[in-house]
Amino acid sequence: MFNPIIESIFWSLLPISELRGGIPIAVYRGMTIYSAFIVCVVANYCVIPVVFFFLDNLHGYFMRNRIYNKIFNKYIEGKRGILEEHIGTKWEFFALMLLVGIPLPITGAYTGTLLSWFFEIPRKRAYLAIATGIILSGLIVSMVVFFGIRTLDIFIKII
């Protein structure tokens, strides 16, 4: 068995699970909801500079690969409409924050960072919007986990 902290960090760094996977795993493995929130949010925040580094420095090389190029362009085109109408408006920050903050599949820090890079949103604004979205997502997932466990405990006591 792995250390629960390392396991929750691992799940928080994966693009498919992010906080949706990290926080429930951490709580399941015995961490308190508060420590799970902090560890997973900090781990998920570390995704932002890594993705920006990749896009700034390595993306050009990978675009030469036909398969990568096709997948990247299809993904961008699929997500473009979510943020595109708000770019350059006063809602740009909130649109990016909500995109990251609502814990649904294919939303999160990876998608937010990718779209902010694609639309050339200033880095400080992008970092702040994505970080705020990560905190919002962490709060939502933590509340669902906390109240889900409480409800399950009450249900088991009734039975």
N, C-alpha and C positions, 0 to 999 in steps of 0.2 A: 504494500500500500504506500502511496505517496503521501507526503505531508499535505494537509488540507490547504495550506496557504499556497504552496506551489501548484497544486492541482487547480485551485480557483483562479490563480494568475494565468495558467495555461488556457483554461476555458475562456477567460476574459480577453485573451489575445487572439483567439481564433475568429476569423471573419464571419463564420456562420453562426456562432453562438454569442460572442461578446458578453455583455452583462446578462443577457437572457439565460445564458448557461452558467456563467461564473458564480453569480450570487446564489442560485438554488443549490448548486453543487457544494459551495462553501458551507451553507447552512446545514445541508444534509450531512456533511462530513464533520459537523460539530462546532463550527465557528458561530459566534453570535452574529445576529443580523447587522449590528453596527460595524464589527470588524470586517465582516464579509463585504459590506457596502464600501468601506474605505479601501480595502485591498483591491477589490475588483474595479472600482472607479479609477484608482491610480494606475492600475495595470492597463485598463482600456484607454486612458489618456496617453499612455506611452505609444500607442498606435499612431497618433497624429504625426509626430516628427519622422517616424520611420516611413510612413506612406508618402509624406512630402519629399523625403530624401529619395525614395525610389522613383517617384514621378519626375523630380527635377533632374536626376542624374542617370537613371537606368532605363527609363521608359522608352527613350528614343532608340536604344539598341533592341529592345524587345519588340518594338513596332515593326521591325524588319521581318519578324517571324509572322507568317501568314495566319497561323491559328490564333496567336496572341492578338494580332491586329483585328481579326474578325470578332473575337470574343469581347475585346475592349470596346470596339465601336458599337457592338450590339448592346452591351451593358450601358454605355453612355447614352445612347439613343433612347433606351428604355427609361432611364432615370431623368433625362433632360427636362421633360415637361414639368416635373415636380418642382423644380427650382427656377426654371428659365423665366417664367413670367414675373418673378420678383427681383431678378438681378438688376442692380442699379437703382432700386427703389428703397424707400425706408423700411420695407418689409423683408429685405434680403437677409438681415441678421436673424429675424424670427423664423423665416422659412427654413434656413439652414439649421437653426437650433431645434425646430420641431421635427425636421427630417431625421436628425440624430436622436432626439429625445423620445420619440415614440417607439417603444421596443417591439417592432414588428420584423418579420424576416426581410432581409436585404435592406435594412436601414441601420444606421449606426455610425460609428466613427470612421470606418473604412469608406462607406458611401459618401458621408459628409465631406471628408478630406478630398476624395477623388473629385467630387462635384465642385468644391470650392477651388481646387486647382484648375479644373477644366474651364470654369467661368472666370478665372483670374480675380477672385475676391481677394482683397488685401489680406495678407497673412495674419496681422494682429486681429482683425475682425473675424477672420475664419477660425483662428485658434480659440477666441473667446466664445464664438457661437457654438463650435463643436464641443468645447469643454462644458459649457452650460447645458448643452443637449445631453452629454454623457451623465452629468449630475442628475438631470431630470429623468433620464432613462433608469439610472440606478435607483432613484427614489421610487419610481413606479414599480420596478421589478421587486425591490425590497418590500414595498407595501403588499404586493400580491403574494409574495412568499410568506411574509409575516402573518397576514390575515388568512391565508390558505392553511397554514399550519395551525393557527388558533381555531379555525373552523373545523379542521380535521380532528383536533384534540377534543373539541366539544362534541362532535359527532360520535367519536369513539367512546366517550364517557357515557353518552346516552345509550349506546348499544350495550 
